Amino acid sequence: MSWHSSSTNWIILVFLSLCFSGLYALINNAGVCVCGEFDWQTWGQMKKQIDVNLLGTLRVTKFCLPLLKAGEGKSIRKVA
């Protein structure tokens, strides 16, 4: 699933809103690691790590904020 597609995100948000009155908590867990010497890593490998590990969790959190605000809980956890 691509979190870049706004129409897909809208459909998922509507579905979750209809099924649930809100989210109690959000647990983000994303991780990509390229092992090895830093100077051996390509820019593409580093960009993928940043895109998944940092930007991916930020996208999911921002996407789920309306449901978190509507729910009873206000807990956001980032697992790395």
Phi and psi in degrees as a GROMACS rama.xvg file:
@    title "Ramachandran Plot"
@    xaxis  label "Phi"
@    yaxis  label "Psi"
@TYPE xy
-98.5928  123.527  SER-2
-81.2122  1.45365  TRP-3
-86.9522  -18.0683  HIS-4
-83.527  109.832  SER-5
-68.3058  -32.3857  SER-6
-68.5857  -39.3352  SER-7
-64.0048  -44.2224  THR-8
-60.1371  -41.9988  ASN-9
-63.6849  -43.6827  TRP-10
-61.9364  -44.5833  ILE-11
-64.3666  -43.2001  ILE-12
-62.9879  -42.3522  LEU-13
-63.8992  -44.0582  VAL-14
-60.196  -48.4267  PHE-15
-64.0103  -37.9395  LEU-16
-65.166  -37.0834  SER-17
-73.808  -33.2868  LEU-18
-83.2346  -30.5757  CYS-19
-131.148  150.24  PHE-20
-81.4772  -12.2594  SER-21
163.801  173.682  GLY-22
-100.903  140.736  LEU-23
-82.3466  -38.5604  TYR-24
-152.852  157.876  ALA-25
-126.58  125.252  LEU-26
-115.195  113.744  ILE-27
-96.2557  128.967  ASN-28
-141.243  107.428  ASN-29
-139.562  140.247  ALA-30
-161.686  125.356  GLY-31
-131.013  132.161  VAL-32
-133.149  129.261  CYS-33
-104.341  111.386  VAL-34
-87.3459  149.599  CYS-35
132.556  -178.648  GLY-36
-64.6345  140.49  GLU-37
-58.2784  -42.3351  PHE-38
-72.8136  -7.80753  ASP-39
-91.062  -15.5196  TRP-40
-75.8444  140.873  GLN-41
-86.3384  163.632  THR-42
-62.1426  -34.6222  TRP-43
-63.444  -40.781  GLY-44
-65.6495  -41.942  GLN-45
-67.4432  -39.4206  MET-46
-63.4526  -40.4759  LYS-47
-63.7076  -41.5537  LYS-48
-61.0797  -44.0378  GLN-49
-67.3489  -41.0035  ILE-50
-63.1246  -42.9736  ASP-51
-78.7985  -53.407  VAL-52
-71.2611  -38.276  ASN-53
-101.325  -61.8784  LEU-54
-68.0723  -32.6172  LEU-55
-62.5338  -45.2981  GLY-56
-69.7502  -33.2651  THR-57
-66.8209  -39.6635  LEU-58
-62.4553  -46.1588  ARG-59
-64.6729  -42.8045  VAL-60
-62.3036  -47.6613  THR-61
-63.3998  -37.6637  LYS-62
-65.7169  -37.6031  PHE-63
-90.7203  -5.14794  CYS-64
-55.399  -42.2776  LEU-65
-58.9594  -39.3865  PRO-66
-72.3299  -34.2309  LEU-67
-66.0184  -40.529  LEU-68
-67.1191  -33.6733  LYS-69
-77.2596  -23.7047  ALA-70
-82.7097  176.651  GLY-71
-76.8851  -26.8097  GLU-72
-97.205  161.013  GLY-73
-133.035  33.376  LYS-74
-100.551  127.321  SER-75
-125.275  124.485  ILE-76
-120.173  133.901  ARG-77
-110.515  119.239  LYS-78
-105.132  126.424  VAL-79
